[in-house]
Amino acid sequence: MPFEAVLARAPMSYIRGHLGKELCGLLDLIEGGAAGDDRLRAVAAAAIDAELLVSDGDERAALIRLVPEHKQAELAQRLGSLGAGQPLEYLRALKWTPDQRRELLEFFGFTVDRAQQQLPSYKRETAPEYALFPHQLRAARRIKELLYDGPRRAVLHLPTGVGKTRTGMSMICDHLRQYGPALVVWLAHGQELLEQAASEFERAWVKVGDRSLPVLRVWGGASADLADVSDGLVVLGLEKAVSITKTDPQFLRTLAARSTLTVFDEAHQIIAPTFQSVVDELTIRHDASLLGLTATPGRTWADIAKDEELAEFFSRQKVMLEIDGYTNPVTALIDQGYLAKPLMRTVASEAGMHLSARDQQSLARSFDIPAGIIAELARDEQWNLKVVQTIMELLEKQHRRILVFAASVEHCRLISSVLSAGGLNAEFVTGESSPRHRSDAIRRFKSAGRRPMILCNFGVLTTGFDAPAASAAVIARPTKSLVLYSQMVGRVIRGPKAGGTETCEIVTVVDPELPGFGDVAEAFTNWEDVWETA
């Protein structure tokens, strides 16, 4: 029943009483005498606050008495009456909860927001759009002390899957806001890492930036023209930097004159002579800082001389995560949900390959397994059978996204083809894949499709690849490199707080003749003896 219709039944004493003397007197004055009843009732419909009447017990009872009996019965029924007894008595006996009062207002024709109104709190949390986790924030603060004082170079050592790119970009944004206009140079190897960096900066700067800035993607066949570029981020491919200097020696000098911060992703690669010369050129200014990012701050598993050289290049300055109550931060991050809890196991193939005395000598001398031995293994039927069986077992365990690290390009194609022939959704990407094929395969793997998918790869997804939905990895690439092994494991280890899974399964297919690894927490602290941890 409309509120106006209820007021139309009310005696004039009720109308005048609720309008008040001041309003009635003003209306009388405007009318040039006593305002008519119709005029007063029309004003009452707009001037009397129905919500105040309904919220007060006495006013509510008086208002309901103005409702005709048959409408009182209708209202009582809406509020739960079964029809026995007098409707008005039923309505008087109600407790008139907030929901019942809202029902009464709707009965009078008002539209009521069913969500209970919340009073503004005196304390309200405001979350930033590009925030760091507490452990990332602590590490970033500590490394800034090293970058802007003393040797002005340091390594940020974060476990794989903990967000070193995001942490690095947050620091770059801080640098550009504080020291701009200036150029920051991001150095990396491989298209995936480079594009990941450029895209991550764009996501960060649009949320925390203070001015419009360009992002220069300088890799592959892209232009290296620095004309009129003195502010922003230059994402520079290492191979591109090396090749440019051969034809245009002035390129790096020009870039160095305008940049005050250089960031080297996957910093364990920095002491390769050609890469080191690029960094030396870029950090010639007295106020230039060098930040290295890595999950594996060593070149090798056992060559202490190479690890010493890497540490010395960064003045032995390294910041790693420190979490109270834990000696190893990886264990803490797993417990806290930032990293997935890994189930790491090995499966051994039948002994189908036998190493000659010469092969054994070559294996002993090499820092990694020689290519010839890997090629022979990739052709071994028993080995490949075990790889396929392992993938099938993971599918039976309901893993929806499985990443396979193959032993070679041909091995990658072989495993993918066998799985596809069995009706499975399998793709492969290698360094020989076209950019379009690689991008399409990776996009489908990252999608939320329900059909399980297996992505086989060789040489392209050990770094710069982020697919949090991947919950299993099959490592079918034998290696003695702890760096490479850690990078492969890291592709599937993001935890629920980082958009990943609670657990992940990492299966290493081993040949009884060859060595291997098996613990991601131990890998994190392997190189501590050559660094001074800040």
C-alpha positions as CSV (number, residue, x, y, z in Angstrom):
1,M,0.0,0.0,0.0
2,P,1.6,3.3,-1.1
3,F,2.7,5.6,1.7
4,E,0.8,8.5,0.1
5,A,-2.4,6.4,0.3
6,V,-1.9,5.8,4.0
7,L,-1.4,9.5,4.6
8,A,-4.5,10.2,2.6
9,R,-6.5,8.3,5.3
10,A,-4.8,10.1,8.2
11,P,-6.7,12.8,10.2
12,M,-5.4,16.3,9.6
13,S,-4.2,16.5,13.2
14,Y,-1.8,13.6,12.4
15,I,-0.6,15.4,9.2
16,R,-0.2,18.8,10.9
17,G,1.5,17.2,13.9
18,H,4.2,15.5,11.8
19,L,4.7,18.5,9.5
20,G,5.3,20.7,12.5
21,K,4.2,24.3,13.3
22,E,7.0,26.0,11.3
23,L,6.3,24.2,8.1
24,C,2.5,24.5,8.4
25,G,2.9,28.2,9.2
26,L,5.1,28.8,6.1
27,L,2.6,27.0,3.9
28,D,-0.3,29.1,5.3
29,L,1.7,32.2,4.6
30,I,2.4,31.1,1.0
31,E,-1.3,30.3,0.4
32,G,-2.3,33.7,1.8
33,G,-4.3,32.1,4.5
34,A,-4.9,28.6,5.9
35,A,-3.4,26.0,3.5
36,G,-5.9,23.5,2.3
37,D,-6.0,19.8,3.4
38,D,-5.0,18.5,0.0
39,R,-2.0,20.8,-0.1
40,L,-0.9,19.7,3.3
41,R,-1.3,16.0,2.5
42,A,0.7,16.4,-0.8
43,V,3.5,18.1,1.1
44,A,3.4,15.4,3.9
45,A,4.2,12.6,1.4
46,A,7.5,14.3,0.7
47,A,8.3,15.8,4.1
48,I,7.5,13.0,6.5
49,D,10.3,10.5,6.8
50,A,8.8,7.0,6.7
51,E,12.0,5.3,7.8
52,L,12.0,7.4,11.1
53,L,8.3,6.4,11.7
54,V,9.0,2.7,11.1
55,S,12.1,2.7,13.3
56,D,10.2,4.2,16.3
57,G,7.8,1.8,18.2
58,D,5.0,4.2,19.0
59,E,5.1,6.0,15.6
60,R,5.2,2.6,13.8
61,A,2.1,1.4,15.8
62,A,0.2,4.6,15.0
63,L,1.1,4.4,11.3
64,I,-0.1,0.7,11.1
65,R,-3.4,1.7,12.6
66,L,-4.0,4.0,9.6
67,V,-3.8,1.0,7.3
68,P,-7.2,-0.5,6.4
69,E,-8.0,-3.9,8.0
70,H,-7.7,-5.9,4.8
71,K,-4.3,-4.4,4.2
72,Q,-3.3,-5.1,7.8
73,A,-4.1,-8.7,7.1
74,E,-2.0,-8.7,3.9
75,L,0.9,-7.1,5.9
76,A,0.6,-9.7,8.7
77,Q,0.7,-12.5,6.1
78,R,3.9,-11.1,4.5
79,L,5.4,-11.0,8.0
80,G,4.6,-14.6,8.8
81,S,1.1,-14.8,10.1
82,L,-0.8,-17.9,9.4
83,G,-4.1,-16.1,9.4
84,A,-5.3,-17.0,12.9
85,G,-6.3,-14.1,15.2
86,Q,-6.5,-10.4,14.6
87,P,-3.9,-9.0,12.2
88,L,-3.4,-5.8,14.2
89,E,-2.7,-7.9,17.4
90,Y,-0.2,-10.0,15.5
91,L,1.5,-6.9,14.2
92,R,1.7,-5.3,17.6
93,A,3.3,-8.5,19.1
94,L,6.2,-8.6,16.6
95,K,9.7,-7.8,17.8
96,W,10.2,-5.7,14.6
97,T,13.7,-6.9,13.6
98,P,15.6,-4.9,11.0
99,D,14.4,-7.4,8.3
100,Q,10.8,-6.9,9.4
101,R,11.1,-3.1,9.4
102,R,12.5,-3.3,5.8
103,E,9.5,-5.5,4.9
104,L,7.2,-2.8,6.2
105,L,8.9,-0.1,4.2
106,E,8.6,-2.2,1.1
107,F,4.9,-2.7,1.9
108,F,4.6,1.1,1.8
109,G,6.2,1.1,-1.7
110,F,9.7,2.1,-0.8
111,T,12.8,0.4,-2.4
112,V,15.0,-0.8,0.4
113,D,18.6,-1.9,0.1
114,R,18.7,-5.3,1.6
115,A,22.4,-5.1,2.5
116,Q,22.7,-3.9,6.0
117,Q,24.2,-0.4,6.1
118,Q,27.7,-0.4,7.6
119,L,28.9,2.6,9.5
120,P,32.3,3.9,8.3
121,S,35.0,2.5,10.5
122,Y,37.5,4.8,12.2
123,K,40.2,2.4,11.0
124,R,40.1,1.1,7.4
125,E,42.9,-0.8,5.7
126,T,43.9,0.5,2.3
127,A,45.7,-2.0,0.1
128,P,48.2,-0.9,-2.6
129,E,47.7,-2.2,-6.1
130,Y,51.3,-3.2,-6.5
131,A,52.3,-4.5,-3.1
132,L,55.2,-6.6,-2.0
133,F,55.0,-9.5,0.4
134,P,56.6,-8.8,3.8
135,H,59.7,-10.9,3.0
136,Q,60.1,-9.2,-0.3
137,L,59.8,-5.8,1.3
138,R,62.4,-6.5,3.9
139,A,64.9,-7.8,1.3
140,A,64.3,-4.8,-0.9
141,R,65.0,-2.4,1.9
142,R,68.2,-4.1,2.8
143,I,69.6,-4.2,-0.7
144,K,68.9,-0.5,-1.3
145,E,71.4,0.3,1.4
146,L,74.0,-1.5,-0.6
147,L,73.0,-0.1,-4.0
148,Y,73.2,3.6,-3.0
149,D,76.3,3.5,-0.8
150,G,79.7,1.8,-0.8
151,P,80.4,-0.4,-3.8
152,R,76.9,0.3,-5.2
153,R,76.5,-3.3,-6.5
154,A,74.8,-6.3,-4.9
155,V,72.9,-9.5,-5.6
156,L,69.3,-10.0,-4.5
157,H,69.0,-13.8,-3.8
158,L,65.4,-14.9,-3.8
159,P,64.2,-18.5,-4.2
160,T,62.7,-19.5,-7.5
161,G,58.9,-18.7,-7.4
162,V,59.1,-16.0,-4.8
163,G,58.8,-13.1,-7.2
164,K,62.3,-11.7,-7.8
165,T,61.1,-9.9,-11.0
166,R,58.2,-8.2,-9.1
167,T,60.6,-7.2,-6.3
168,G,63.1,-5.9,-8.8
169,M,60.5,-3.8,-10.6
170,S,59.2,-2.3,-7.4
171,M,62.8,-1.1,-6.7
172,I,63.1,0.2,-10.3
173,C,59.9,2.2,-9.8
174,D,61.3,3.6,-6.6
175,H,64.5,4.6,-8.3
176,L,62.8,6.3,-11.2
177,R,60.6,8.3,-8.9
178,Q,63.4,9.4,-6.7
179,Y,66.3,9.9,-9.2
180,G,64.5,10.6,-12.5
181,P,64.6,11.7,-15.1
182,A,67.0,8.8,-15.7
183,L,67.2,5.6,-17.7
184,V,67.2,2.1,-16.0
185,V,68.7,-0.7,-18.0
186,W,67.4,-4.3,-17.5
187,L,69.6,-7.0,-19.0
188,A,68.5,-10.5,-19.6
189,H,68.9,-13.5,-22.0
190,G,66.1,-14.9,-24.0
191,Q,62.8,-13.6,-25.3
192,E,60.6,-14.9,-22.4
193,L,62.7,-13.2,-19.7
194,L,62.9,-10.0,-21.7
195,E,59.2,-9.7,-22.4
196,Q,58.3,-10.8,-18.9
197,A,60.4,-7.8,-17.6
198,A,58.9,-5.3,-20.0
199,S,55.3,-6.4,-19.2
200,E,55.9,-6.5,-15.5
201,F,57.3,-2.9,-15.5
202,E,54.2,-1.7,-17.4
203,R,52.0,-3.3,-14.8
204,A,53.9,-1.8,-12.0
205,W,54.4,1.8,-13.3
206,V,50.8,2.3,-14.3
207,K,49.9,1.8,-10.6
208,V,52.9,3.5,-8.8
209,G,54.4,5.8,-11.4
210,D,54.4,9.6,-11.2
211,R,54.8,10.5,-14.9
212,S,54.5,9.1,-18.4
213,L,57.6,6.9,-19.3
214,P,58.6,4.9,-22.3
215,V,59.6,1.2,-22.2
216,L,62.1,0.3,-24.9
217,R,62.1,-3.4,-26.0
218,V,65.6,-3.8,-27.5
219,W,66.1,-7.4,-28.5
220,G,66.0,-9.5,-31.6
221,G,65.4,-7.4,-34.7
222,A,64.2,-4.3,-32.7
223,S,65.6,-0.9,-33.2
224,A,68.4,0.3,-30.9
225,D,67.8,4.0,-31.5
226,L,68.3,6.0,-28.3
227,A,67.5,9.4,-29.8
228,D,65.5,11.6,-27.4
229,V,65.3,8.8,-24.8
230,S,66.6,10.0,-21.5
231,D,63.9,8.7,-19.1
232,G,62.3,5.3,-18.6
233,L,63.2,1.6,-18.9
234,V,65.4,0.0,-21.5
235,V,64.9,-3.8,-21.6
236,L,68.0,-4.9,-23.4
237,G,68.8,-8.4,-24.7
238,L,72.3,-9.5,-23.8
239,E,72.9,-10.9,-27.3
240,K,71.6,-7.7,-28.8
241,A,73.9,-5.6,-26.6
242,V,76.9,-7.7,-27.7
243,S,76.1,-7.5,-31.4
244,I,75.3,-3.7,-31.3
245,T,78.7,-2.9,-29.8
246,K,80.4,-4.5,-32.8
247,T,78.8,-2.1,-35.2
248,D,78.1,0.9,-33.0
249,P,80.6,1.2,-30.1
250,Q,78.9,4.4,-29.0
251,F,75.6,2.7,-28.2
252,L,76.5,1.4,-24.7
253,R,78.4,4.6,-23.9
254,T,75.4,6.7,-24.7
255,L,73.2,4.4,-22.7
256,A,75.7,4.5,-19.7
257,A,75.7,8.3,-19.7
258,R,72.0,8.5,-19.2
259,S,71.4,5.5,-16.8
260,T,72.0,5.3,-13.1
261,L,70.8,1.8,-12.5
262,T,71.5,-1.5,-14.3
263,V,69.7,-4.7,-13.4
264,F,71.0,-8.0,-14.5
265,D,68.5,-10.8,-14.4
266,E,69.8,-14.4,-13.8
267,A,73.0,-12.8,-12.4
268,H,75.0,-16.0,-12.3
269,Q,75.5,-15.5,-16.0
270,I,77.3,-12.1,-15.6
271,I,80.9,-13.3,-15.6
272,A,80.8,-14.6,-19.1
273,P,83.4,-12.4,-20.7
274,T,81.1,-10.8,-23.3
275,F,78.4,-10.1,-20.8
276,Q,80.8,-8.8,-18.3
277,S,82.2,-6.2,-20.8
278,V,78.6,-5.0,-21.4
279,V,78.0,-4.4,-17.7
280,D,81.4,-2.7,-17.3
281,E,80.5,-0.3,-20.1
282,L,77.0,0.4,-18.5
283,T,78.3,1.1,-15.0
284,I,81.1,3.5,-15.7
285,R,79.4,6.5,-14.0
286,H,80.5,7.1,-10.4
287,D,76.8,7.1,-9.3
288,A,75.8,4.0,-11.3
289,S,74.4,1.1,-9.3
290,L,74.3,-2.6,-10.3
291,L,71.6,-5.0,-9.1
292,G,71.9,-8.7,-9.8
293,L,68.8,-10.9,-9.4
294,T,69.0,-14.7,-9.1
295,A,67.7,-17.7,-7.3
296,T,71.1,-19.4,-7.8
297,P,74.0,-17.1,-6.9
298,G,76.7,-19.5,-8.2
299,R,77.9,-20.6,-11.6
300,T,78.3,-24.2,-10.8
301,W,77.8,-27.0,-8.4
302,A,81.4,-27.6,-7.4
303,D,83.7,-25.1,-9.1
304,I,84.6,-22.8,-6.2
305,A,86.8,-20.6,-8.4
306,K,84.0,-19.6,-10.7
307,D,81.7,-19.0,-7.8
308,E,84.4,-16.8,-6.2
309,E,84.7,-14.9,-9.4
310,L,81.0,-14.2,-9.5
311,A,80.9,-13.1,-5.8
312,E,83.9,-10.9,-6.3
313,F,82.2,-9.1,-9.3
314,F,79.4,-8.1,-7.0
315,S,81.9,-7.1,-4.2
316,R,80.6,-10.2,-2.3
317,Q,77.5,-8.2,-1.4
318,K,74.3,-10.3,-1.3
319,V,70.9,-10.0,0.3
320,M,68.9,-13.2,0.9
321,L,65.7,-13.8,2.7
322,E,65.8,-14.0,6.5
323,I,62.7,-15.2,8.3
324,D,62.5,-15.4,12.0
325,G,62.5,-18.9,13.4
326,Y,63.9,-20.6,10.3
327,T,67.4,-21.3,9.3
328,N,66.4,-21.9,5.6
329,P,63.9,-19.4,4.1
330,V,62.6,-21.9,1.6
331,T,61.2,-24.0,4.4
332,A,59.5,-20.9,5.9
333,L,58.0,-19.9,2.6
334,I,56.6,-23.4,2.0
335,D,55.1,-23.4,5.6
336,Q,53.6,-19.9,5.0
337,G,52.1,-20.8,1.6
338,Y,54.2,-18.6,-0.6
339,L,55.8,-21.7,-2.2
340,A,54.1,-24.9,-3.0
341,K,55.1,-27.9,-0.8
342,P,57.1,-30.0,-3.2
343,L,56.9,-33.8,-3.4
344,M,60.2,-34.6,-5.0
345,R,60.9,-38.1,-6.2
346,T,63.0,-39.9,-8.7
347,V,62.1,-42.8,-10.9
348,A,64.8,-44.9,-12.6
349,S,64.5,-46.4,-16.1
350,E,65.7,-49.8,-16.9
351,A,69.4,-49.8,-17.7
352,G,69.3,-49.4,-21.4
353,M,72.4,-47.3,-21.8
354,H,75.9,-48.4,-20.9
355,L,78.8,-45.9,-20.6
356,S,82.1,-46.8,-22.1
357,A,85.3,-46.0,-20.2
358,R,85.8,-42.9,-22.4
359,D,82.3,-41.8,-21.6
360,Q,82.9,-42.2,-17.9
361,Q,86.1,-40.2,-18.1
362,S,84.3,-37.4,-20.1
363,L,81.5,-37.3,-17.5
364,A,84.0,-37.0,-14.7
365,R,85.9,-34.1,-16.3
366,S,82.8,-32.1,-17.4
367,F,80.8,-29.7,-15.3
368,D,77.6,-31.0,-17.0
369,I,76.7,-34.1,-18.8
370,P,78.3,-34.1,-22.3
371,A,75.9,-33.6,-25.2
372,G,76.8,-36.9,-26.8
373,I,75.8,-38.9,-23.8
374,I,72.5,-36.9,-23.6
375,A,71.8,-37.5,-27.3
376,E,72.3,-41.3,-26.8
377,L,70.1,-41.3,-23.8
378,A,67.3,-39.4,-25.7
379,R,67.3,-42.3,-28.2
380,D,67.0,-45.0,-25.6
381,E,63.6,-46.8,-25.7
382,Q,63.6,-47.8,-22.0
383,W,64.3,-44.2,-21.0
384,N,61.6,-42.7,-23.1
385,L,59.1,-45.4,-22.0
386,K,59.8,-44.4,-18.4
387,V,59.3,-40.7,-19.2
388,V,55.9,-41.4,-20.9
389,Q,54.8,-43.7,-18.1
390,T,55.7,-41.0,-15.5
391,I,53.5,-38.4,-17.4
392,M,50.6,-40.8,-17.6
393,E,50.8,-41.5,-13.8
394,L,50.7,-37.7,-13.1
395,L,47.6,-37.4,-15.3
396,E,46.0,-40.2,-13.3
397,K,46.7,-38.1,-10.2
398,Q,44.5,-35.3,-11.7
399,H,47.4,-32.9,-12.5
400,R,45.9,-30.5,-15.1
401,R,49.1,-28.7,-16.2
402,I,52.3,-30.8,-16.5
403,L,55.6,-29.3,-17.6
404,V,58.2,-31.6,-19.2
405,F,61.9,-30.8,-19.5
406,A,63.2,-32.9,-22.4
407,A,66.8,-33.8,-23.0
408,S,67.1,-32.3,-26.5
409,V,65.1,-30.8,-29.3
410,E,64.4,-34.2,-30.9
411,H,63.6,-35.7,-27.6
412,C,61.1,-32.9,-27.0
413,R,59.3,-33.5,-30.3
414,L,59.4,-37.3,-29.7
415,I,57.7,-37.2,-26.3
416,S,55.1,-34.7,-27.4
417,S,54.3,-36.7,-30.5
418,V,53.8,-39.9,-28.6
419,L,51.5,-38.3,-26.1
420,S,49.5,-36.6,-28.9
421,A,49.2,-39.9,-30.7
422,G,47.6,-41.3,-27.6
423,G,44.9,-38.6,-27.7
424,L,46.4,-36.3,-25.1
425,N,46.6,-32.6,-25.3
426,A,50.3,-32.2,-25.7
427,E,52.5,-29.4,-27.2
428,F,56.2,-28.8,-27.5
429,V,58.3,-25.6,-27.6
430,T,62.1,-25.4,-28.3
431,G,64.6,-22.7,-29.3
432,E,63.8,-23.6,-32.9
433,S,60.0,-23.0,-32.5
434,S,58.7,-19.9,-34.3
435,P,57.7,-17.0,-31.9
436,R,54.1,-17.4,-33.0
437,H,54.0,-21.2,-32.2
438,R,55.8,-20.7,-28.9
439,S,53.5,-17.9,-27.8
440,D,50.4,-19.8,-28.7
441,A,51.5,-23.0,-26.9
442,I,52.4,-21.1,-23.8
443,R,49.2,-19.1,-23.8
444,R,47.1,-22.3,-24.0
445,F,49.2,-23.9,-21.2
446,K,48.5,-20.8,-19.0
447,S,44.8,-20.7,-19.7
448,A,42.1,-22.0,-17.4
449,G,40.9,-24.7,-19.7
450,R,39.6,-27.8,-18.0
451,R,41.3,-30.3,-20.3
452,P,44.7,-31.4,-19.0
453,M,47.7,-30.3,-21.0
454,I,51.3,-31.4,-21.2
455,L,53.9,-28.9,-22.4
456,C,57.2,-30.4,-23.4
457,N,60.1,-28.0,-23.8
458,F,63.8,-27.9,-24.3
459,G,66.0,-24.9,-23.5
460,V,63.3,-22.2,-23.4
461,L,61.2,-22.5,-20.2
462,T,63.8,-22.8,-17.5
463,T,63.6,-19.0,-16.9
464,G,61.1,-16.2,-17.5
465,F,58.2,-18.6,-17.6
466,D,55.4,-18.2,-15.1
467,A,52.4,-20.6,-15.1
468,P,51.1,-20.8,-11.5
469,A,48.5,-23.5,-12.5
470,A,51.3,-25.9,-13.4
471,S,51.4,-28.4,-10.5
472,A,53.8,-31.0,-11.8
473,A,57.1,-31.2,-13.6
474,V,58.9,-34.1,-15.2
475,I,62.6,-33.5,-15.4
476,A,63.8,-35.7,-18.2
477,R,66.9,-33.7,-18.9
478,P,69.9,-35.2,-17.0
479,T,72.2,-32.5,-15.6
480,K,75.0,-32.0,-13.2
481,S,74.2,-28.2,-13.0
482,L,72.6,-27.3,-9.8
483,V,71.7,-23.9,-11.4
484,L,69.8,-25.6,-14.3
485,Y,68.1,-28.1,-12.0
486,S,66.9,-25.4,-9.6
487,Q,65.5,-23.3,-12.5
488,M,63.6,-26.3,-13.8
489,V,62.1,-27.1,-10.4
490,G,61.2,-23.4,-9.9
491,R,58.7,-23.4,-12.8
492,V,56.1,-25.3,-10.7
493,I,56.8,-24.2,-7.1
494,R,54.5,-21.1,-6.7
495,G,52.3,-21.5,-3.6
496,P,48.7,-20.4,-3.1
497,K,49.6,-16.9,-1.7
498,A,51.4,-16.3,-5.0
499,G,48.6,-17.6,-7.2
500,G,49.9,-21.1,-7.4
501,T,49.1,-24.5,-5.9
502,E,49.4,-25.8,-2.3
503,T,51.5,-28.8,-3.5
504,C,53.5,-29.7,-6.5
505,E,55.0,-32.9,-7.7
506,I,58.5,-32.9,-9.3
507,V,59.6,-36.2,-10.8
508,T,63.1,-36.6,-12.0
509,V,63.6,-39.5,-14.5
510,V,67.1,-40.8,-13.9
511,D,69.3,-43.3,-15.7
512,P,71.2,-45.5,-13.2
513,E,74.4,-44.6,-15.0
514,L,74.1,-40.8,-14.5
515,P,74.1,-38.4,-11.5
516,G,71.3,-36.1,-10.4
517,F,69.8,-33.9,-7.7
518,G,66.7,-33.9,-5.5
519,D,66.2,-31.1,-2.8
520,V,65.2,-27.5,-3.5
521,A,65.8,-26.2,0.0
522,E,69.4,-27.5,0.1
523,A,70.0,-25.9,-3.3
524,F,69.1,-22.4,-2.0
525,T,72.1,-22.3,0.4
526,N,74.7,-24.2,-1.7
527,W,76.8,-21.1,-2.5
528,E,76.8,-19.3,0.9
529,D,80.5,-19.8,1.5
530,V,81.6,-17.3,-1.2
531,W,79.3,-14.4,-0.2
532,E,79.0,-11.9,2.6
533,T,75.3,-12.0,3.3
534,A,74.0,-8.5,4.3
